[in-house]
Amino acid sequence: MEAQKLIMIFLQNHMLASELLKLSF
């Protein structure tokens, strides 16, 4: 289903955001 794809994208964006936060602080 499309839901799985959305979850994967969400997780990837979340991981990317945490990496950016780590770099900022």
N, C-alpha and C positions, 0 to 999 in steps of 0.2 A: 504493500500500500504506500501511498504518498507520505503517510504519517512517519514511516521509518526514515524516509529521505529528509523530512523536516527535522526530525530529532538529530540525525547525523549532522546536518548543517548547524543546528543550534549548539550541539556539543563542540563542534569545531570552532564556532565563533566564540564560545565561552572560553575555550582553551586559549585562543588567540588573545582575547581580552585580558586574561590573567597574565599572560606573558608580557603584554604591553604594560600592565600595571606594575609588574615586577621590575621592568626596565625603568619605569618612571620614578619609582621610589628607591 
